[in-house]
Amino acid sequence: MASDAHFADYVLEQMHGAGSLESRKMFGEYAIYCNQKVVALICGNQLFVKITAQGQVFVDKALEPVLLAPPYPSAKNSFLIQDQLDDRTWLVQLIRITADALPVPKPKQPKAKKM
């Protein structure tokens, strides 16, 4: 099921303050970038945040349990954010922690010119 643009906009609004945010539509779903790093996916109108060691420590302290689930078949597990989606402060902290823990993406190689 493709995700709704309104849901993606709501998620970005909830993450406001975590850093430089943007979403990119991919295959009917969305990738969420924070500071140019993919930190989360929106699939089937659900938010899946990448798991990092630092993020796991933060999530383990949450009052509500956070489930692990793959965003799509054959994907690695991610944090499935449900009730915490409405807790802007908590979500912003998780996204900051996740973005800080992820490596900077490698620069793309320029395409070779055809002769």
BELFEN-V260963 format. One record per backbone hydrogen bond with DSSP energy under -1.0 kcal/mol. CO is the residue of the C=O (numbers start at 1). NH is the residue of the N-H. If there is no record, write none. Layout:
# BELFEN-V260963
((CO & NH) (CO & NH))
This chain:
# BELFEN-V260963
((4 & 8) (5 & 9) (6 & 10) (7 & 11) (8 & 12) (9 & 13) (10 & 14) (11 & 15) (15 & 18) (20 & 35) (22 & 33) (24 & 31) (26 & 29) (28 & 3) (29 & 26) (30 & 42) (31 & 24) (32 & 39) (32 & 40) (33 & 22) (34 & 37) (37 & 34) (39 & 50) (40 & 32) (41 & 48) (42 & 30) (46 & 43) (47 & 81) (48 & 41) (49 & 79) (52 & 56) (53 & 57) (54 & 58) (55 & 59) (56 & 60) (59 & 62) (67 & 80) (69 & 78) (72 & 75) (78 & 69) (79 & 49) (82 & 85) (83 & 86) (84 & 87) (86 & 88) (87 & 91) (88 & 92) (89 & 93) (90 & 94) (91 & 95) (92 & 96) (93 & 97) (94 & 98) (95 & 99) (96 & 100) (97 & 101) (98 & 102))
